[in-house]
Amino acid sequence: WGILPDTGVYPELIPPALQPYSLYDGGHDLLVGRLLDFWHLSRPEGYVEQLAPMLRQFEAVTACREIDQRLEELAVVHSVPAAGGR
C-alpha cells in the first residue's frame, strides 16, 4: 500500500482498512512512523476486497469506454446538421 497525505482526494481513494496505515498529516514524524509501520506490520485484513472496486474505475478498458462515450456525446451535441435538413 502507499503512504500519502491525508488531504485532497487520497482519503477517497484509500480503503478504510488501509487509511490508518497509509495516510499521514503531512508531518515528518508521522511519515517516518508510517514508513516504519510498512516494514514491520503485516497487511491489514480485508484491504484487498475494499481496494479492488476502488481501483476498477481506473482500469484502462473502463476508462476507455467512458472516454469513448463522452466523446460520442460531444460529437452528437456539436454535430453540424445535414445540408438538406435546414
RAFEN-V480387 format. One record per residue. N is the residue number from 1. RES is the residue in one letter. PSI is psi in radians with two decimals (NA if undefined). Layout:
BEGIN
n/res/psi
N/RES/PSI
N/RES/PSI
END
This chain:
BEGIN
n/res/psi
1/W/2.86
2/G/2.90
3/I/2.03
4/L/2.72
5/P/2.64
6/D/0.40
7/T/2.98
8/G/-2.51
9/V/-0.13
10/Y/-0.75
11/P/-0.51
12/E/-0.42
13/L/-0.22
14/I/2.21
15/P/2.56
16/P/-0.62
17/A/-0.43
18/L/-0.28
19/Q/-0.75
20/P/-0.38
21/Y/-0.33
22/S/-0.58
23/L/2.50
24/Y/2.82
25/D/0.18
26/G/-0.20
27/G/2.59
28/H/-0.68
29/D/-0.79
30/L/-0.61
31/L/-0.80
32/V/-0.71
33/G/-0.75
34/R/-0.68
35/L/-0.74
36/L/-0.71
37/D/-0.70
38/F/-0.69
39/W/-0.51
40/H/-0.38
41/L/2.64
42/S/2.86
43/R/2.45
44/P/2.58
45/E/2.43
46/G/0.05
47/Y/-0.52
48/V/-0.75
49/E/-0.57
50/Q/-0.55
51/L/-0.66
52/A/-0.89
53/P/-0.55
54/M/-0.68
55/L/-0.43
56/R/-0.59
57/Q/-0.27
58/F/0.06
59/E/2.52
60/A/-0.77
61/V/-0.77
62/T/-0.81
63/A/-0.74
64/C/-0.72
65/R/-0.76
66/E/-0.70
67/I/-0.80
68/D/-0.76
69/Q/-0.78
70/R/-0.73
71/L/-0.69
72/E/-0.76
73/E/-0.75
74/L/-0.69
75/A/-0.72
76/V/-0.77
77/V/-0.66
78/H/0.27
79/S/2.62
80/V/2.30
81/P/2.65
82/A/2.66
83/A/-0.67
84/G/-0.14
85/G/0.19
86/R/NA
END
